[in-house]
Structure formats: structure tokens, C-alpha cells
Amino acid sequence: MDALLLDPVRAHADGLLAFDRARGRAHEADPELLAGADLVVDGMFGIGGRAGLSGPAAELADAAHDLLTVAVDVPSGVDADTGAAGEAAVRADVTVTFGAVKAGTVLGPGAELCGELRLVDLGLELPATGAHLLEAADVRAVLPRPGAADDKYTRGVVGLAAGSEQYAGAGVLATGSAVHGGAGMVRYVGLAPDPVRARFPEVVVHPDSRPHDVRVQAWVVGPGLGTDDTAMALLADVLSTDVPVIADADAITLIARTPRLIRGRSAPTVITPHDREFERIAGKPGPDRLAAARRAARDLGATVLLKGNATVVAAPDGTAYVNPTGTPWLATAGSGDVLSGLIGALLAGALDAEQRQRRVGRAARAVGREGGELEVERHAGGQHALGHARTDVERRGMCGDLRDGGGGPVARIAHRRGEDVIDGVRRRRRIARDDRQAALRVGRARAVGGDLAGVGGRQAEREVIERDRVAARAQRPLDGGVGDLGGELEHEARTRCGAGDVRLERDVKRRRQRTFAPMPRSFASDRCCVS
């Protein structure tokens, strides 16, 4: 094990001493010493390093390019806050980061240079952050799911102002995405109705209507719309409504000419630019894409979804989310139109989704309390078990309360815990039923054991009477051993019965101890991204 020191004078003295005790060898930075290494651990610069490397550090990074490399916290040469990297930077196969995921490990060039990202939780008390890394569970928790009482209107009605004679396909793609994205009904008021009507007969087409005349819960505007005066008039009509609007493609180009169209809207507005569209409306994103999206959202008063290898979604209040699942295969014509239709469907169903989440929260709270009561009844024999059951009730109720409060990472986690509670109660009910059956078996065994004891006693008594009768006839007394023998037979029968009871009770007790092990007292939130 060899350590290559960029500046031996600044090396940590205690660290060098520990390394020497581990029989490590320290050297000055010489790229040739990396030849033939089985593993390279990059710890040249940490979260305080800047983008790019120079001098000996750049030479070491170049020498390690084709070697198996593990980076500590962040690859050297990558800005931990932005993901920016200069011409020279370490390319890691695995990056082990500590405490929380750094924005630079999931954004920009840094996301690619990190390789596989591993988070090690050190148990640190970290400050609150406005940036969050999305995971599949986060998205799954907020997707609306239709309930038994839902109909096409309560699931959300979305309107589309998309497509034109030249770009009719964009309108078809956006409409199809809304149809398959969960909307209960889709209405179309774009400039190319015939292709939409032919492809999706379930879509209601309004060829001569204005947006204010069509009842919807959200609008999609922009894909393939064009940038002429007709398109501008249609965009202005859509943005003057009081429902959420998702604006994409040509709508962003038109908004860049007249930003006042979205500033100050009372209803939510979402824009979904790629880099060149973003430049038209808010300037170049630059290396810090997270800050750029936040700045544009604050300035325009709209939610900004900045497309890229990692998608950044920023709200006007500064809250931001990073979706790291992007792929270069999405960089193709039409994918943005599909995204717009899907977002429109979700916006149209947002209110009903929130109401459903509250219903789920109330149900989880009620079921949690019922499960806690079952535990109290089942464990009433011990104060510790009783306290545990009460704590379970309170925690499950809290899960439901948090879920009832609306969205947010903690509420989503509470929602998942509420679903776990429902499954747990059902499982515990099955276990309780099994316990009742086991108790019945114990009772039957005891009854059978008692019968056996009675039979043994009666048999012993008959044998004593018979022996006494024989002794009397022979006129030679017995020494009482026959009576003792009968008593011993009866005692042995009862002892065996009691032992059987004890074994059965012990088996049931062990089973309960295995089944009702205490549940964890707390739950932890998912990973978050610290900017």
C-alpha cells in the first residue's frame, strides 16, 4: 500500500503515523508509481476543491484514468456544489460520499465522473436544505391513483393547445401522453384537430372554441404551436385562465418575448426548457444549473423544469428537486412533447390526488390505532409490552397525521409507513387467529391429559382392590405396596399430563416471543441532496 503525497509538508502528522504503523509507504507524487496498481483511492481534494486540476494533481488523474478508482466524497477536480469539472479531473468507478449526497455528484459533468455513487450515513446533524434528490419511492408516493368513487371528471380534465399545420405530430404526441398519463378526460383546442381526432377518438375536440369556453383543470400549451400571431393569441388566452398551465417549446419562445404573460399569474405555471430555450428566457444556465433554475423560477414566478442529463425542477420559493435518471437517449425529437402531456395530466389530477392522500392518511391512522389496541389486548400481561403497544399506536397515528398534512418528503415517508401499518395489522390479525387455534389445541390436550390421569387413577384403584381381595383370600397381608403402587400409577399419569401442558404452554410462549418482537421505534427519511 503506497501513498502519493502532493505536498508532504502539509500531510497530516497523525495520519502519516497511522499509515506507517499499517506498513504503508509514503512517496512524493510520481505518476509512474501508479503503474500496475490494483486499486487507486482518490483523496487529493475534497468538497472544498474547485473545478479542474493542474500540475502534479492533473498528472496523477491522467495516470489513473484506466485504473480501478474509488473517490472519497467527490472526485478530485469536480466542484461539489455544481458538478462542474475542468479539462483534468479524476474519473472514478465508485464514489463514496459521506453524510449527504452533494449536488456536484448528480449534476453536470460530475455525475458522469463519479461513476457509481455510494452514500455513507455518519449520523451527522445536517442543516435543512432546499434541494432534494428524487428516488423512485418519492415519485411513487405522490402519483395519483383512482379510487372506487372516482369518475372521468374527478380524475382530472386536461386541455391541450398544441400542434399546427406544420407541426401536427407534436400535438398528437402531447395529446397521446395526456391520454395515457392518467387524465380522466382530454380536450383539444389546438390548430391541427384532424390528426388528433383520427388518432385518439376518445379526445373531445373543440375546433372553434376559445380556452375560456372549455372547462378543464389544467392546460398544456406550446408543443408544435408555432410562433406567429395566431399562436401568440392562443397562448395569451390560455395563460389568462385561472387553472394551472404547463408551457413548453414554442410557448417558451413566445413567453421570452413577453415575460409579463406568466409573471403574477394566480394559478401555478410550469415551463420545461432545454438549455437553448432557457437561454432565451433567462440567460445561459452556466455551470451551476441548480442556481440557474432557482433564479429563473424566482424571477418568473413559475416552476422551472430544466432538462439535461439530470433534470432540475425549481419552484419560486427556492425548493429544488434533482432527477438523476436521465439518459442521452431522451435527446430526440418528440420526447419533450410527451413530457408536456404527462405533466398536464398530473396537474389536472393534483387536487384529487391531494384529497386521496388525505383519505389514505386518515385510513392509515385508524388502522394503526386498531392494530395498537389489538397489541394492548394481546400483551396486557406485561407493563413493557403495554407501553410498547401504546407507543405503536401513537407512532402509527402520527404517520397518518403527517400523511394527512399534504405533500413533502416526510409526509411521503409517513405515507409509506402508513401502508406498512396496514400490512402489519393484517399480518398480526392472522397471527392472533393462529394463537387462538393454538390455545384451543392446548385446551384439548389438557382435557385429554386429565382424562388420561383419571383413567390411570381408576385403573390403579381397581388393581389395589383386586390385590386386597387376593391377599384376604390367601390370608396373608400385604405390606401396603399395592396401595402405594396404585398411588404411584395415578401420580405418574397426572405428572405426564402436567408435563405435556407445560411443554405446550412453553411452545406457545416461544412462538409469541418470536412473532411479537418489538418494532423499530423510529423511521428515517430517505437520502437528500445538500447543495
Secondary structure, DSSP 4 states (H G I P E B T S, - for coil): -EEEES-GGGS-HHHHHHHHHTT-EEEE--GGGGTT-S-EEE-S--TTPPSS--HHHHHHHHHTTTS-EEEESS-TTB-TTT--B-S-----SEEEEESSEEGGGTSHHHHHHT-EEEEE-----PPP-SEEE--HHHHHHHS----TT--TTTT-EEEEE---SS-HHHHHHHHHHHHHTT-SEEEE-SS-HHHHHHH-TTSEE-TT--GGGS--SEEEE-TT--SSHHHHHHHHHHHTSSS-EEE-THHHHHHHH-GGGTTT-SS-EEE---HHHHHHHH----S-HHHHHHHHHHHHTSEEEE-SSSEEEE-TTS-EEEETT--GGG-STTHHHHHHHHHHHHHHTHHHHHHHHHHHHHHHHHHHHHHHHHHHHHTTT-HHHHHHHHHHHHHHHHHHHHHHT--SHHHHHHHHHHHHHHHHHHHHHHHHHHHHHHHHHHHHHHHHHHHHHHHHHHHHHHHHHHHHHHHHHHT----SHHHHHHHHHHHHHHHHHHHHHHHHHHHHHHHHHHHTPPPPS-------EE-
